[in-house]
């Protein structure tokens, strides 16, 4: 939002209750319930945007997101179906609905291409041989899991899979790793290392689910004792680019962008 406004763009934010963080809800021009489709469409019709972009953390809707939805009971079957479907399928349905109403859906990377990780992205530190082995395994893992629509990230230590991202998102996945590494007294055990690999799934529609990291991701990775972070080049958002790199340098983590062969395959 801030980035587009500095570019002189007129931006309106429609926040979803139960999904958008409190700071974003305070700045939003309107806040709606997830299943209140009439209000959503009426709001967009009033704004008449040149384009619509879906931005933010993606997860299946939980009860808190549905609690105050006016159409919850009336749409119980649809709610049950949404909760049990994969993230990509839900998002594709949202795009189809918007396009059917005449809205042009674009990816956040099209609106702010300079926030997309370049292949040259690199902090002050470099991955070790063990880290590169972990990155290779992580990429193979994420490619294999693409068909199951279960997340965009994994934490790998050498040849060991420590965690795979589920509906909880990247930060909570990393906290699971931290919890595994803590003693009963809350102190971190001596075993450390490992890499967070964050990448788009094979065949993923980047218009609606762009992998994203930022300073908070780096802090969480450091708390969990990870060595660094590897993200997909050309298909991952880096929020607050300079601050993210500076945080990685300060906390002693490497941060690099890597090519995703399956993204090249899908383009060509």
N, C-alpha and C positions, 0 to 999 in steps of 0.2 A: 504494500500500500504506500508506504513512505517513498519507496524507490520510484514508483510510477508518478507520484505527486511531484517529486523533484524534477521529473521529466516534463512537467506541465500537463499531465493527463488528468482528466476529470474521472475520479474513481468513486464508486459507490460500493459499500460492503453490506452484504446480506448475511448475517450470522445465524447459524443453527444452534438453538438452545440445547445444551447438553454435549455439544461438540466444540464450539468456539471457546477459547480461554477468556477469562473475565476481562482482561485488558482489551482484547479485540471486541468483545461485546460492548464495552463502554464507548469504543470509537466507531462502532457499526452504525450505519444509517437506518437499519431495521434489523430486528431479531425475530425469528419465526421458529415454530415447531417443525420438526423434521417431516411430519406427515400432513401438515397443513398446506396441501398442494395449491388450494385456491388462493390463499394469501401469498404464497411464493410467486405464483404466476401473475397475480394481480399487481404485485409489487414490481416485478420485472416489466410488466406491460406499462406501468406508470413511468418507470425510469427510461424505458426504450433505449437500452444500452447498445452500443456499436458491436460489442462482443461480450460474452460471458466466460469467465474462467473459474474453475473449481480448484480451490486452494486450501491446504490444511491437512492435518493428520487424518488418516483414514482408518476407520475401524468399524466393525459391525455395530449397529445401534443397540445400546443397552437400555435397560428400563428407564434410567434417568433421562435419556434423550427422548423417550416416548411418553413420559409420565403425564405431561400437560398437553399432549397433542389432541386437538379437538376431534380429529377424525380417527383416533385410535380404535375405538370399539367398532366404528363403521367399517374400518379397513383391517380387521383382525387377521383375516387370511393373508392379506398382503404383508402385514407386519411379520407374521410367522415366516413367510417365504423370504423376506429381506434378511431376517436375522440368520437364517440357515444357509444363505447363499454366500459365495465368495465375494471378496471386496471388488474385484474387477467386474464381475457380473452386475453387481449393484450399481457401480459407477457407469457402466455402459448403458444401463437402463436409464439413469439420470440424464446422460447425454442425449439419448434418443428422445426422451420427453422434451428436453429443451429445444432440440432441433425441430421436432414436430410442431412446436409453438412458434417457429420462425426465428429462433435465436442462433447466432453463430457462436459455437463453442470453440475456444482457443486454449492452448496450453499456457501456463504461466511462463514457460521458457520462451514462448513467442512474444510475450509482452515485455519480458526482461531478460533477453538473451545473455547479457553480460554477467548474470548471476549463475549461469551454467558452468560447471567445472570444466576447465580446459585440460587437455592432455598434459600440459606443462605444469599443472598445479603441483606444488611441492613445498613443504616447509623446510626448516633448517635441518631436520633429522631425516635419515634414510632408513628403510627397513633392512633388517638383518637377513641372512640366508634362511633362518627359521621362519621369519615373518613372511618372506616371499613364498616359502612352501605353504604357509597357512593361507595366503592370498589365493594361490593357485587352487587349493582344495576348496576354499570358500566359493570361488567363481564356479567351479564344477558343480558344487552342491546347489547353488542358487539356480544355475541353468537347469539342473535335473528337477528342481522343485517348482519351476515355473508353471508347469501344467496343473499343479495342485492349488495355485492361487493362495498361498499361505504367508506371504511376506516378502520383504525386500532385503532382509539383512540376516547375518549370521555372525557368531563369534567363534573363531577357530584359533586353537593354540597348537602349532606344529601340525600334527596329523589327527588332532582330536577336536571334535565338534562340541563346543561348550554350550551353545544355545542357538536356536533358530527363531527368528522373529515370527510372532503370531499376531493376533488381533490387538495385542496390548501396545504395539509400537516399539520403536527402536530403543528409546530411553529406558522403558521398563524391562526390555529384554536384557539390556546391559546391567540393570540393577539385579536381575536374577543371577548373573555371573558374580557380581559382588557378594550377594548373599551366600552363594556356594563357597566363596573364598573367605568367609568370615568365621571366626571361632565363636564359641558360645558367648563370649564376652563382647562381641561386636568388633573385635580387632581383626584387621586383615591378615590372613595367613601369609606365609612367605612365598607360596607359589604365585608367580605373576607371569606376565607376558600374554600373548594372544593378540589377535587382530579383529577389529570390527570391519566386515566387508558389507558395504551398502550399495546395491545395484538394482537397476530396473529389471523386471522379469522379462523373459522372452515373450515377444508379442504384446507387451504392455502398451496401452494407450497413454502416452505421456501428457496428453491434454488434461487428464483427470487424476493422475496419481504419480506425480513426479517425485522420485526419491529426494529427500532433503536432509541436510545436516546443518548445524550451526554451532556456535560456541557452547551451548548447553550439552550437545552431544559429546564434544571433546571433554568437557568436565566430567561427564558421567563415565566416559571411557577411562579417564585417568583414575577416578575413584575405584574402578574395578581392577586396576592394575594392568590394563592393556598396554601394549607397546605402540599401537598406532591404529590408523584408520585408512582403509582403501575404498575409494568410491568410483563409480562408473563415469568415465570421461564422456562429456557431451550429453549426459542423460541424468545428471544429478545437480540439484540446486545447492549452492553454498550460501547460506544467509550470512550477512555481515562478514563478507569475505576476509577482509584484513584482520578483523578481530578474531575470527575463527583460526586463521593461520597463526596469529600472535599467541592465542591461547594454547594451541598445540605446541608451539616452540617453548612457551613458558613452563608448561607442564611436562615437557620431555617426551612428547608423542610425535611420531611421524604422521604426515597427512599427504597422501598421494592420490592421483587419479589414474585409473587403469582402463585400457581398452576392453570392451565387451564384444567378443566375436559374434555373439548372437544378435547384437544390435546392428552390426554391419550386415549380417545375413538378411535381417528384416528390411533393411533399406535398399538392398540391392538385388 
